[in-house]
Amino acid sequence: MASLYPLSHSHQLLQRLLALNKPKSLAPALHFCYLVGGNIEIRGTDAEQPFRQEANFKWLSGCDVPGSALTIEYEHEGGDQVDPAKVHTRLWLPDVDEAEVMWCGLPPAPEDLAKSLHLTSIQRGWTPQALYPPKPKADVPTFLHTMPLVSPPTTIMARINGPKHATEYLEKALHEARRYKTDREVELMAKASEITAGAHKNLMRLVGSGEVADENAAEAEFVSYCRKKGSKHQAYSPILAAGSAAGTLHYIDNDRAFPSEPTLLLVDAGADSNSYAADVTRCIPIGNGGRFTKECKEIYELVLSMQYAAFERIKPGASYEDIQRLMHDVLARGFLRLGIFQVEAASSEDDAVRKLMDEGLTSAFYPHGVGHLLGLDVHDVGGLPDGRSSEPLLKYLRLRVPLEEGFVITVEPGCYFNEHLFAPFKNSSLVNHEVLARYNYVGGVRIEDNLLVTADGFRNLTPEWLPKTVAEVEAVTTGQSA
């Protein structure tokens, strides 16, 4: 329930801790988790950097106050289930620094935070020594869980009679638990998506009318719209890439004038809602009266067909590795139909596609993964418990666990024309280089939506009113619709 946020997150975490620590966790024990939040960083001598709370701390506490700490104490009576009545989640705020108050004002009081943060208690003033658990009962073992690289003082360990200090479980349990979004988290992400969609659509209108004519102005308009709608931060550095710049996947210079010849502006940008991310990509025609050129339209519609093919597979149990291979298959067939690829000795289209994928040729035009988990981090944790794949078509895929209900994921196929990526195939007989040359100016196309995996499929958190088809985008860029 939304009203339990973030208290319910500690229950999810403890359930994962028990599952990771079997069979020891089945026996009665005191489980004690200790986390410290982030602090404000200073650039140079006296310039504060914008503060963003460490994501694991934010997920467990809901707190954005720098210099805070969190403890979770759970008296486990045994078995494999958590008893919420015995979970004590305490937020510890830093003492008031009078000098800091002069510059930055009073920090929020515990009673103010308690109006929106549902924890066992919120208190001011703490030291690391004071937060560790007291000496445990002689007949009940203590498991002291911290993040990696956190080492309790030896005096503390001696005082509490040598509990088991473990760093191997807490981070892994956090990453696993954060995969599953609560109703409150989905609500925040839907809000971020709503603001993001409005910013994308507004930018389509401005680019189409000629009011925006360079990448810098495009970014300024996007960010300004989000700020005006209540999103103070972007979820990540916006990508506003025109023409050939869109061939660079994470291009963030955003400092060039639009090309004089018609092409596309790739916009990969998302708002933030209470630290939860949206991650949406659309492409906007530049020039040509607000319409896609022939080549831009063909590549755009190919990428859109890739996304629709992925949508058909999204449901609990689906494998993103299989969907990633499908994306390469759809791209290969599309390039064969456009004449960019040619496999003269193939006995069938299926045979040609297998040869193209075996050669790795599709990766020169679609090098990244089809999507990733989304949450407090734009590339959210938990997607790669066993690391990246060594398989060439999968090596940049960020999600390698079967989909489950409650995951929020991105679906973002793409197609890029990048000389660096294509260099290993510059003499390939499988490419019609004359035809390819006609498409290079397109730069790159990516189309991205954010989906909540449901029991029977998915719910698209990206509003359906955000233009996506060629006809829908052109209706805005040509001024036919608001």
N, C-alpha and C positions, 0 to 999 in steps of 0.2 A: 504494500500500500504506500502511496505517496507520502502519507503523514508520518511514516516511520523513517523516512530518509533523514540522516544516513545511518541510523541505528541498525537497520536491517542488514547493512553491508557488513557489519562486524559478525553477524550470524553466518552470512555466506562465507566470509573468510575462515571462520573457525571450522565450519563444515569441511572446507577444503583442507585445512591443516590436519584434521583428524584423518581424512582419506589418504593424505600423503605420508602419514607417520605410523601406519599400521605395521605390526600388531600392537606396538606400544600404546598407541592412542586409544585402544579399546579399554584400557585399564583406568581406574580413577587417577586423576592428576590435576594439578593446577597449571593451566596454560596462561602465560603472561606475554603479551606482545607490547613492544616498545618502539615507537616511531617518532622521529623529529621532522617537523616541516621545514620549508625553505626560509631563507633570510634574504633581505634586500641586498642586491649587489651594487657596488659603487664603481663607476667608471672614472678613471683619473683620480682627482683629489676630492671632489665633492659633487658628483653628479649621480643621482640615484637612477638605476635602471628600472624600467617597468617591472613590477613584481607579478609573477605567476606562481601560484602554489604548486609544490611538487605533487604530481598526479596521484600517487598512491595515498599520500596523506590527505589530499583533497577528497578522494573517493571514500575514505573511512570516516573523515571528520566533517566534511562540508565547510571547513574553515579556511578563510583567506587571510588570516592574521599572520604576518611574518613572525618567526621566532617562537612558534607554538610547538607543543608536543602532545602526544596521544598515547594512552595506555589502555589495553584491553585485558581484563582479568576474567578468566573463566574457570570455575570450579567444576570440573568434569567428573561426574559420578560413574562413568564407564559406559561402554557401548559405542555405537557408531553414529549417534545423533546428538545434536547440540540442543541443550535446554536453554532457550532464550532468557528464562527467569534468572539464570545464574551468570549471565554475561554482564559485565560492568565496563562500560566504555566511558573513559574520562578524558576531557579536553583540558589542556593546561596552557593558559595564555601567559605571555611574558609579563613581568612587572612593568608598571608605567615608568618610563624614562622621562623625567621632567625636561631634559634638554631636547629630546626627540619631540615632545609635545609642542615645544616652541616652534619647531619647524613644520611639523606634520599634523598637529592637532591630536586630540585624545583618541586612543584606540577604542574600539567597541567594548562595552562592558559585558561581563558574563551574562547578566540578566537580559541584555539586548539580543545577544546571540541565541540565547535559549528560546527566543520567540520563533526562530526558524530552524534551529538545529536541535534535533531530538536525540540527546545523548543522556547517559546516566547522570553526568555532572559536568559543569564547566567552571573552572577555577582559575584565579590569577596567581601567578608566581610559582616558579618551579626551578629545580636544579636536577641534573641527571641523577645524582645520588638519591635524591628524595623520591624519585619516581619508581625506582626498582622495587620489586615486591619485598615484604618483610620475610623474616625467617619462616620457612614453611613448617607445617606439621611434620613430625618425624616419619609418620607412616604414609604420607602423600608426596610423591615426587613432583618436582616443579620443572616445567619446560619453559625456558626463557627464550622467546623468539625475537630476533632482531633482523634487520636487513644486512646483507653482506657488508663487510668492512666495519660494522659497528661492534665494538668490543667493550663489554661492561668492565668497569674498574675492578681490579683484583680484590680491593677492599670490600666492594659490594658482593662479589662472588663468595668471599669468605663469610661475610655477615649473614648471608641467606643460606648458608650451609651447603654450598656447592650444588646448585641446581644444574640441570642439563641445559647448556647454552647452545642454541641451534640457529644457524644462519641459512641452512639449506632448504628450509620449508616456507618461511614467510613470504619471500619474494615470489616464489613459484605459486604459492596459494593465492596471493594477490592477483597475479597475472591470469590465473585460471578463473577466479571469481569475477574479475572485471569483464570477462567476455559476455556475461549475461546481464542485460540491461533491465533495471526495474522500471515500473510504470513512470516514476518520477524522472528517471534518466531519459526515457523515450520522449517524455513531454518536453524536456529541455532541448533535446536534439531536434524535435519537430519544430520548436520555436526558432532554433538556429537555421533550420532549413527554410522556414518561411521567410525570414529576413534575407537569407542568401538568394532565394529565388527572386525576390523583389529587386535586389541589387543587380542580378543578371539581366532581368527583363528591362530595367531602367537603362542599363548600359547598351542593350541592343537598340533601344530607341535613339539614344544619343549618338551612337556610332552611325546608325543608318541615316540620321538627319544631317550628319556632318558636323555636329556640335563638338565632337571629340575626334581629334585627328592625330593623336600620338599615344604611346603606351603609358606614359607618365600621367597624362590627364585621365586616361581610362581607369588606372588604378585609383586615382584621387576620387573620381566619381563613385566607384564601387565602394570604397572604404567610407566615404562621406555618407552614402545612403545607409550603410549598416549602422554607423554611429547615430544617425538621426532616428533610426528605428530601435535604438536601445542596446546595440551590440558594441561595446567599447573596444573590444579586441577582435582581430582576425584570428581564426583558428590556426593559420599558418601563413607564411609569406605568400601573398598573391602572385599568381603567374598570369601576366598579360603579354602574350607573345604574338606579334604580327608577322605574317609571311614566313620567311625562312627561320625566324627565331623560334617558331613553334615546333621545329624539329628537335629542339633541346628540351628534354622532358621537364626539368625543373628550372626553366629560365625565369629568373627573378630580377634581372636588370631593369626591365620595364622603363627604358629610357630612350627608345627610338621613335622617330616619326613613322607613321604608317607608310608603307610603300606607295608609290604613285600609281602603280598598276593594281588592278583588282586582285584580291587574295582573301585571306581569312584572319581574324583575330581570335586566338585561342584564349579563353578566360577560365582559369582553374583557380577558384577562390571561394572561401567559405567564412561565414560569420561564426562567432563564439557566443554561446548562451550559458552564463554561469560556469564557464570553463569547458562546456561540452561543444563538440565541433560539428559543423556541417562541412562537406567536401564535395563541391559540385562543379562540373565543367560543361561549358557550352562553347560553340564557335559562332562567330558573327561575321557576315560578309563585309568586306571593306571595298568601297567603290562599286562600280557596276550597278548604280542605282539601287543599292541595298539588296541585290540579288546574288545568289551563288553563281559563279561561272560554271561552265560545263564540267570541268575537271574537279573543281571544288565540290560541286554537287555529287558527282559520282563517288568521290572518296568519302564524303560525309555520309551518304546513304549506305555505303558499305560498312562503315563503322557502326552506324545505327543498327544495321542488320546483325552485326556481331553482338551488340548489347541485347537486342531482342532474343537472340539465340541463347544468351546466358540467362536471361530472365526465365526462360522455359525450364531451366534446370534448378532454379533456386527453391529449395525446400529442405527441411531437416534431413540430415543424412547425406546430402549432396557433397560431392568432392570438388573443391576449387581447383585441384590439380586436373581433374577431367575437364572442367569448364575451361581452364587455361588452354588445354590442348585443342578443345573445340574452337576457341578463338583463332588459333593458328589455322585450323582447317577452313573456317569461314573466310578468313583473309586470303588464303591461297586460292580458293575457288573464285573469289571476287577478282583477284588480280589476273587469273586465267581468262575470265570473261572480258576484262578490260584490255587484254592483250599485253599487259606488263610482264606477265610470266608466260613462258612457252616451253613445253616439254614435248618435243617432236616424237620421241620414241615411246611415249606412253600409250598403253593399250586402252585406257579409259581415264576419265577425270579422277576417279579414286586413285588410280595408279600414279597419275601425275602429282596429286596432292601429297601422297606418301613420299615421293621422291623429293619434292620441294621441302617438306618438313624434315626429312632425313638429312638433307643438305644444310639445314639451318637457315635457309634463305628467308623464310617468313620473319625470323628474328631481326633481320636487318630493317624491317619496316614496323615491327611490333615487338619491341625489346622488353617491355615491362610486364608486370603481372596484371591480371584482370581485376584485382581489387584487394581489399584488406579490411580488417576490423576497424571500427570507428567508435570513438567515445571521448574520454577526457583528452586523449592523445589522438591526433589526426590519423596516425598509423598506430592504432591502439595495440596494447600488449596482449599476449596470449596466442597469437596466430602462428608462432614458429617455435613450439616447445622442443622440437628436435632439430632446429636450425634450418637453413636454406637447403634446397635440393641442388644436387650436382647435375641433374638432367638439364641440358641446354635450354629447352623450351620453358623450364620451370625455375631457373636459378634466381630470378628476381621476383618470384611470387611470394607475397607476404602472409598468405593464409594457407596453412597446410594441415588443418584439422577439419573433420567433417562438420558441416553446418549444423547448428542446433537452434531450437526455438529460443528467442531472446537475444541472439546475436544481432548487432547492427553492422552492416557491411557496405562497402562500395562496389559498384560494378562500373568499370571504366576502361573499356577497350579503346584502342587507338591505332592510328596509322601515321607514320612519320617519314619524311624525306630528308635524310640527314647523310651528308657525304661521308662523315666519319663512320657511321654505322654500316654504310653500304660498301665501304672501301674493300673489304675482303672479297666482294662479289663483282667488282668493277669489270671483270673480264668474263663473267659467267655467261655461258650459252643458254642458260635457263631464263635469262632476262632479255626482253626486247628493249634495248637501250634507247632506241629512237622513240618508242612509245613512252618509256619512263621519263625521258627528258621533258615531255609535255606536262608532266604532273609535278615536277620538282618545286615549282613556285607555290604549290599549295602549302608547303611547310609542314604542317601537322594538324591532325584532327583527333580530338579525344572527346568522348561524351560520357558523363559520369552522373550517376544518381546514388542516393543513399537508401538502403533497404533494411527494414526490420524483418528478420526471419520469424515467421509465425508457424503455428501447428500444421497448417495445410499449404504453406507457400511463403508469401511475403507481403508486406505492406510497404509501399514506396513512400518514404518520408519526404522526398522531394515533391513539392506540390505539382499536381497535374496541369495547373494553369501556366507553369513555366514552359515557354515554347521549346520544342525539341525537334520536330520534323522540319524538313526544308520549308514546307508551306507555312507552318506556324511561325518559324523564325522570320521568314520574308514578310509575313503580314505585319510584323512589328517594325522591321528595318525599313520597309517601304512606306510606313505610315498608314497602312490600311487598318490597323487596329492599335489601340492604346497600349 
